[in-house]
Amino acid sequence: MTLFRISPAVADAFPDTLIAVVTATGLRSHETWPATTAALQDLEARLAGGVWQPADESDPRIEAWHAAYRSFGTNPRRIRPSVDALGRRLTKRGTLPRINPAVDSYNAVSVRHGLPAGAFDLDHVTGDVEIRHADGSETFTPLGESGTVENPKPGEIIYTDSTDVLTRHWNHRDAHRTRVTEDSTHVAFLLETVAATRDGHLLRTAADDLRTLLRPHCDQSTVRYVSPAHPDTPTRLHA
């Protein structure tokens, strides 16, 4: 059982944080996920038709993350929150990337609701997962760069397990070791807000939407929430 935890310092700095941890086991990403395909195509069609566009820097949901990034010393226009980067890519290219069904599912939900999303393959996570400030001694190997080792700057917010860093700049970049592939069967998906008073209902809706996409293609799933009031949660599954 993996525990997800917010450190006291992060809880104090971001008291309105809410993180949904959607855990799925028995994922079957080698099969076709028609609802995910339809969700991606719907977003792209609505963008092309001019009836919808992703949240941008003027949107309060993105502004909140830019403010959070600046508070821990990261320039959000150079190193963007994941939902900001994904929305900009969709606006520029007109399409979302196709990685694998599990990743495509959380990308669709992220862009639709304007909330950062990510995932860890729990079979490659060691010990518990904590969101905390870096002290500068940690190591990080970026997704797709297995030969690269970086050191987050002191004060930068990271996700980390007992081995090394799982994400840099809170949600900007995932690690290579815990990436979700078509062979991943036990995965924790994360959806995040730092403005839960305003956007908590969106987060809960997004978590439900993600579970709807996952449910036909996994054996079990559950959603649990981490917040400063409830700073840790296990990923034990129930039906």
Beta strands, then each sheet from edge to edge (+ up, - down):
strand 1: 3-6
strand 2: 18-25
strand 3: 117-121
strand 4: 129-133
strand 5: 157-160
strand 6: 165-168
strand 7: 173-174
strand 8: 186-193
strand 9: 220-226
strand 10: 232-234
sheet 1: 7+ 6- 5+ 4- 1- 10+
sheet 2: 3+ 8- 2+ 9-
end
